[in-house]
Amino acid sequence: MDKEKKPYLSAKGVTKSFGFGRQKTVAVDNINLDLYEGEVISIVGESGSGKTTLSKVLLGLINQTSGDVYFQGVKRDISSQARKREYWKNIQAIFQDPFSSYNIFNKIDSVLLDCINMRGGVYFPREKKTEMMIEACSFVNLKFEELTNKYPFELSGGQMQRLMIARIFLLQPKILLADEPTSMIDACSRATILDELMHLRKEVGMTIIFITHDIGLAYYVSDNVYIMEKGRFVESGAADDVILRPKEPYTQRLINDVPKIYEEWDLSTV
């Protein structure tokens, strides 16, 4: 990555706390992060490490307690709904739980049409919009004719997660934050979906942030990997360095805890 370029998205001393006094919990603790156009990173950690809270701060879904987030070199301003909406044109997410990601009263057509409209396609003819929706569904191996006029709750978890990725195909944001994006997709489709996301990254210069506990996925897709423990980055660097030559005991444990089919599984740490 060309470090002469300005970071596309930055976190400077970002901290997020919940509660007060003895009940205070620091979920994200003084995080510094620079992301560049077209870069793919993974933030890896166990449940409760703070990685999902950090992702929500970067998305602007929750406010940081202290520190600042910068977008394209300018301090982010999401103080109004209009400014949030403008920010969200450039940064979108795929969440681990697709069931809570949709308004159950909106049909699939409405979900996809909202994406087209957000990207300036409000006045496209109906035939053009339908063509775009068919292409987006095909991108994730779904058939639009089998989804049209259905509600999200009529789909399986895997179909809903694929539909979230179809939304990204239509929106083509500058930054995609993917929180366990293939958790409900079968193993045969997982590599295909990841490869298509990488293709989308190449086509539009998309920056992708994977939030995951899956060391294998992080190694497969990432330029750089950040290991998160108790709200802090304890190790970071190129994927090869962090995964193949880990320095921190926590990183080593995460890697050792991955079951290997050719070895007896050690469940003593579970």
Secondary structure, 3 states (H helix, E strand, C coil): CCCCCCCCEEEEEEEEEECCHHHCEEEEEEEEEEECCCCEEEEECCCCCCHHHHHHHHHCCCCCCEEEEEECCEECCCCCHHHHHHHHCCEEEECCCHHHCCCCCCCHHHHHHHHHHHCCCCCCCHHHHHHHHHHHHHHCCCCHHHHCCCCHHHCCHHHHHHHHHHHHHHHCCCEEEEECCCCCCCHHHHHHHHHHHHHHHHHHCCEEEEEECCHHHHHHHCCEEEEEECCEEEEEEEHHHHHHCCCCHHHHHHHHCCCCCCCCCCCCCC
